[in-house]
Amino acid sequence: MRFKRTLVAALVSFTCLAGTGAAAAGAAVSAEQIAVTTPPTGSAAWLHDRSLGVTMPDPASASVTEVAAFFAGLSAPQAQHLVETYPLVVGNLDGAPPALRYQANQIAMQAELDRLKKQDPGATAQIAMLTQLTQPGHQIIAFDPRSRGLVAEVFGDLATAQKVSVLVPGSDIDLAHFGKVQGEAQALRAEEQQVSPGTTTAAIAWADYVTPVGLGADAATSRLADAAAPRLTRFLAGLAVTSHPSTPPALFCHSYGSVVCGVAAPTLRGTGTVTDMVVLGSPGMDITDASALGTGVRLWATERNATDWIGNVPYLEFAGLGHGQDPTSPGYGSHLVASTGAAGHNGYYAAGTASLRNYADIALGQYGDVTS
């Protein structure tokens, strides 16, 4: 019991501080978050809708292939009717055409923005972010106002991208704090374009799961990652049937996001929906080692910079607490990625760092240029 108490104290003290840093710094313990695991609002009415004379795919159980086939069989007016009638369903339905999802989510976000302005004007951070996201040019491929707000944005054109990257953030990322992962996705894509100007790319800031807030059990356990992993797996499956890059996407998993990616690893194994999994600032991945990914998926682990507090995390797992071994440790089976120039827990995407350049090389498939 003494060992367990010591471990709990260590994990609560160090594991997965905020992805932004600010929120957790002032919090001793955070409230337990409720994961979003059910289909979005409007799903029940969608299932019972017979106005088109067809059976609607179940948002909870239909495969992405079935969803894609359903939309392929609709006329443009029929698809538009569904976008306008069920924006939260269409906007979050993996396998639906991205262009329809973008349009649906604009409708859903505008409705939420109007609601907040009238009913909760004090939600200034959410209002500011929704005001930004509803401006022309934003491609929102997922939006759900439940919990603290779930959102994912595409930078680039999925219809023409030869290389696609998906960024999975860590703690404290939600609608109000989405700007952090937006900036990281834009930085990665800009670096890719600098490294290989002739390659078309897309980067997706995927904050479509309920993240831990501050310190506490949520950050020290895999409970929220267990709920997030199926969402990530399904999202990647949806990309596979709605976009056509030259190779499957690369995953970039920061902090608690690396736990999400690790929990998803067994279900991603053998699907062909991912080529590379890159972890940075990782507290562990809740897997034994890289073999959990199977063949065909490379695991890359970013070397911690000297000022990243994540190095103080006890890389243990006991009674459901902790996330296991350090992915950068010998014998884990990962390829090490240099991070020269990076500073702090959130500095790996900073311009001029070896880590950002290496991430671009990995995303582009230029493995021979990656430094360690």
C-alpha positions in Angstrom: 0.0 0.0 0.0 2.9 2.4 0.8 4.3 1.8 -2.7 0.9 2.4 -4.3 0.4 5.7 -2.3 3.9 6.8 -3.4 3.1 6.0 -7.0 -0.2 7.8 -7.0 1.4 10.9 -5.5 4.1 10.8 -8.1 1.7 10.4 -11.0 -0.7 13.0 -9.8 2.2 15.4 -9.4 3.8 14.9 -12.7 1.7 13.0 -15.3 0.3 14.9 -18.2 0.2 18.5 -17.2 -1.8 20.7 -19.5 -1.1 20.6 -23.2 -1.2 24.3 -23.0 0.6 24.4 -19.7 -1.4 27.2 -18.2 -4.5 25.4 -17.0 -2.7 22.7 -15.1 -0.1 24.9 -13.5 -2.7 26.5 -11.3 -4.7 23.3 -10.5 -3.9 20.9 -7.7 -6.5 18.4 -8.7 -9.0 18.5 -11.5 -12.6 17.3 -11.8 -13.0 13.9 -13.5 -14.0 14.4 -17.1 -16.9 12.5 -18.8 -15.9 10.9 -22.1 -18.1 11.4 -25.1 -18.9 7.9 -26.4 -22.3 8.2 -27.9 -23.4 9.5 -31.3 -24.0 13.2 -31.7 -27.2 15.1 -31.1 -29.8 14.4 -33.8 -28.8 10.7 -34.4 -32.1 9.3 -33.2 -34.1 11.5 -35.5 -31.7 10.7 -38.3 -32.2 7.0 -37.9 -36.0 7.3 -38.1 -35.9 9.7 -41.1 -37.6 8.1 -44.2 -38.0 11.3 -46.2 -35.4 10.1 -48.8 -36.9 6.6 -49.1 -33.7 5.0 -47.9 -32.5 3.4 -44.7 -30.1 5.7 -42.9 -26.7 4.4 -41.8 -26.5 4.1 -38.0 -23.9 6.6 -36.7 -23.1 4.2 -33.9 -22.5 1.1 -35.9 -22.3 1.5 -39.7 -18.9 0.9 -41.2 -17.2 3.8 -42.9 -17.5 1.8 -46.2 -21.3 1.7 -45.7 -21.4 5.4 -44.9 -19.4 6.2 -48.0 -21.6 4.0 -50.2 -24.7 5.7 -48.7 -23.6 9.2 -49.6 -22.4 8.0 -53.1 -25.9 6.9 -53.8 -27.5 10.3 -52.9 -28.2 13.1 -55.3 -26.7 16.5 -54.6 -30.1 17.9 -53.3 -30.5 14.9 -51.1 -27.1 15.3 -49.6 -27.7 19.0 -49.0 -31.0 18.2 -47.3 -29.2 16.0 -44.8 -26.4 18.5 -44.2 -29.0 21.2 -43.3 -31.3 18.9 -41.3 -28.7 17.0 -39.4 -25.5 19.0 -39.3 -24.1 17.4 -36.2 -24.7 13.9 -37.6 -23.2 14.6 -41.1 -20.4 16.7 -39.7 -19.2 13.9 -37.5 -19.9 10.9 -39.7 -16.7 9.1 -40.7 -17.0 8.0 -44.2 -19.0 11.0 -45.3 -17.4 13.2 -48.0 -15.2 15.8 -46.2 -16.7 18.7 -48.2 -20.1 17.8 -46.8 -18.7 17.5 -43.3 -17.1 20.9 -43.6 -20.4 22.5 -44.6 -22.4 20.7 -41.9 -20.0 21.7 -39.2 -20.2 25.3 -40.2 -23.9 25.1 -39.6 -23.5 23.4 -36.3 -20.8 25.8 -35.1 -22.8 28.9 -36.1 -25.8 27.5 -34.1 -23.5 26.9 -31.1 -22.0 30.3 -31.4 -25.4 31.9 -31.5 -26.5 29.8 -28.4 -23.5 30.8 -26.4 -23.8 34.5 -27.1 -27.4 34.4 -25.9 -27.2 31.9 -23.0 -23.6 31.9 -21.9 -21.9 35.2 -22.9 -19.2 34.6 -20.2 -17.8 31.7 -22.3 -15.5 34.2 -24.0 -12.8 31.7 -25.0 -15.3 29.4 -26.7 -17.1 32.3 -28.4 -13.8 33.6 -29.7 -12.7 30.3 -31.1 -16.1 29.6 -32.7 -16.0 33.1 -34.2 -12.6 32.3 -35.8 -13.7 28.8 -37.0 -16.8 30.1 -38.7 -14.8 32.5 -40.8 -14.4 31.5 -44.5 -11.6 29.1 -45.3 -11.8 26.9 -42.2 -12.3 23.2 -43.0 -13.8 21.6 -39.8 -14.1 17.9 -40.2 -15.5 17.2 -36.7 -17.3 19.4 -34.2 -19.4 18.4 -31.2 -20.4 21.0 -28.6 -20.8 18.3 -25.9 -18.4 18.2 -22.9 -15.8 21.0 -23.3 -16.2 21.0 -27.1 -14.6 18.6 -29.5 -13.2 19.8 -32.9 -10.9 18.8 -35.7 -9.6 21.0 -38.5 -8.0 20.2 -41.9 -5.2 22.3 -43.2 -4.7 21.7 -46.9 -6.8 19.8 -49.5 -7.6 16.2 -48.6 -8.9 15.7 -52.2 -5.4 16.3 -53.6 -3.0 15.7 -50.7 -0.2 13.2 -51.4 0.8 13.1 -47.8 -1.5 13.5 -44.8 -0.6 14.0 -41.1 -2.9 13.7 -38.1 -1.9 15.5 -34.9 -3.4 14.0 -31.6 -2.9 16.5 -28.7 -2.7 15.9 -25.0 -4.3 17.3 -21.9 -6.3 20.5 -21.6 -7.0 20.7 -25.3 -10.7 21.5 -26.1 -12.6 24.0 -28.1 -11.4 26.9 -26.0 -7.8 25.9 -26.2 -7.8 24.5 -29.8 -5.5 27.2 -31.0 -2.5 25.3 -29.7 -3.0 22.3 -31.9 -4.1 24.5 -34.8 -0.7 26.2 -34.7 1.2 22.9 -34.5 -0.6 21.5 -37.5 0.1 24.7 -39.5 3.8 24.6 -38.4 4.2 21.0 -39.5 2.5 21.6 -42.9 4.6 24.7 -43.5 7.8 22.7 -42.7 6.7 20.0 -45.1 6.1 22.5 -47.9 9.6 24.0 -47.2 11.2 20.5 -47.3 9.4 19.3 -50.4 7.6 22.2 -52.2 6.4 19.9 -55.0 4.5 17.6 -52.6 0.8 18.4 -51.8 0.1 17.9 -48.1 -2.6 18.1 -45.5 -2.3 18.3 -41.8 -5.2 17.6 -39.5 -5.5 19.0 -35.9 -7.6 16.2 -34.3 -9.0 17.3 -30.9 -12.1 15.1 -31.3 -11.9 13.5 -27.8 -12.3 14.5 -24.2 -8.8 15.2 -22.8 -7.8 15.3 -19.2 -7.9 18.6 -17.4 -5.0 19.6 -15.2 -3.8 17.1 -12.7 -5.6 14.1 -11.3 -6.6 10.6 -12.1 -7.7 11.3 -15.6 -4.1 12.1 -16.6 -2.7 9.1 -14.7 -5.0 6.5 -16.1 -6.0 5.4 -19.6 -9.8 5.8 -19.0 -10.2 8.8 -21.4 -7.7 7.2 -23.9 -9.8 4.1 -23.8 -12.8 6.2 -25.0 -10.8 8.2 -27.5 -9.0 5.3 -29.2 -12.1 4.0 -31.1 -12.9 7.5 -32.2 -9.3 7.9 -33.6 -9.4 4.5 -35.2 -12.7 5.2 -36.9 -11.6 8.6 -38.1 -8.5 7.1 -39.7 -10.7 4.5 -41.4 -12.9 7.3 -42.7 -10.0 9.1 -44.2 -9.0 5.9 -45.9 -12.2 5.8 -47.9 -12.6 9.5 -48.5 -9.0 10.6 -49.4 -6.3 9.1 -51.5 -2.8 10.1 -50.4 0.1 8.2 -51.9 0.6 6.5 -48.5 -1.6 6.2 -45.4 -1.3 9.1 -42.9 1.3 9.6 -40.3 0.2 10.1 -36.7 1.8 12.6 -34.4 0.9 12.0 -30.7 1.8 14.6 -28.0 1.8 13.9 -24.3 -1.5 12.2 -23.3 -2.2 11.9 -27.0 0.5 9.3 -27.1 -1.6 7.2 -24.6 -4.5 7.5 -27.0 -2.4 6.4 -29.9 -0.9 3.5 -27.9 -4.4 2.3 -26.8 -5.5 2.5 -30.5 -2.4 0.6 -31.7 -3.9 -2.9 -31.5 -6.9 -1.9 -33.5 -4.8 0.0 -36.0 -2.6 -3.1 -36.5 -3.0 -4.5 -40.0 -5.6 -2.0 -41.1 -3.3 -0.1 -43.4 -4.7 3.2 -42.2 -1.4 4.5 -40.7 2.2 4.4 -41.9 4.0 6.0 -39.0 3.3 6.8 -35.4 5.4 9.6 -33.8 5.2 10.3 -30.1 6.5 13.4 -28.4 6.6 14.4 -24.7 5.2 11.0 -24.0 4.3 9.7 -20.4 4.1 6.2 -21.9 1.8 4.6 -24.3 0.0 1.8 -22.4 1.6 -0.8 -24.6 4.5 -3.1 -23.9 6.6 -2.0 -26.8 6.6 -1.2 -30.6 5.5 -4.7 -31.5 1.9 -3.7 -30.6 1.8 -1.8 -33.9 2.6 -4.9 -35.9 4.5 -4.8 -39.2 4.0 -2.0 -41.6 3.8 0.8 -39.0 6.9 2.5 -37.8 7.1 3.9 -34.2 9.1 7.0 -33.7 9.9 8.4 -30.2 11.1 11.9 -29.8 14.1 12.4 -27.6 13.1 14.6 -24.7 14.7 18.0 -24.4 16.4 18.9 -21.1 13.6 21.2 -20.0 10.6 18.9 -20.7 9.1 18.0 -17.3 7.7 14.8 -18.7 11.1 13.2 -17.9 10.2 13.4 -14.3 7.2 11.0 -14.8 7.7 7.6 -13.3 7.4 5.3 -16.3 5.5 2.6 -14.5 2.1 1.0 -14.6 0.5 -0.3 -11.3 -3.1 -1.0 -10.5 -4.3 1.0 -13.5 -2.1 4.0 -12.8 0.7 5.2 -15.1 1.3 4.4 -18.7 4.1 2.0 -18.8 7.6 2.1 -20.2 9.3 5.2 -21.7 9.0 4.9 -25.5 12.5 6.3 -25.9 14.0 3.6 -23.7 16.4 0.9 -25.2 14.5 -2.2 -26.2 11.2 -0.5 -26.7 11.6 -0.9 -30.5 11.1 2.7 -31.5 13.2 4.8 -33.8 14.6 7.8 -31.9 14.0 11.3 -33.3 16.3 14.2 -32.4 14.8 17.3 -30.9 17.7 19.7 -30.8 16.5 23.3 -30.2 13.2 22.3 -28.7 12.4 23.6 -25.2 9.8 22.6 -22.7 7.0 20.2 -23.0 5.3 22.0 -25.8 8.3 23.1 -27.9 8.7 20.2 -30.3 6.9 21.9 -33.2 8.8 25.2 -32.8 10.4 26.6 -36.0 14.0 25.8 -36.4 14.0 22.7 -34.2 15.4 19.4 -35.3 12.1 17.8 -34.1 10.0 19.8 -36.5 12.3 19.1 -39.4 12.3 15.4 -38.5 8.5 15.3 -38.3 8.3 16.8 -41.8 10.7 14.2 -43.1 8.7 11.4 -41.5 5.4 12.7 -42.8 6.9 13.0 -46.3 8.4 9.5 -46.1 11.9 10.8 -46.3 13.2 8.4 -43.6 16.8 8.6 -44.6 16.9 12.3 -43.6 15.6 11.8 -40.1 18.2 12.5 -37.4 18.5 10.9 -34.0 
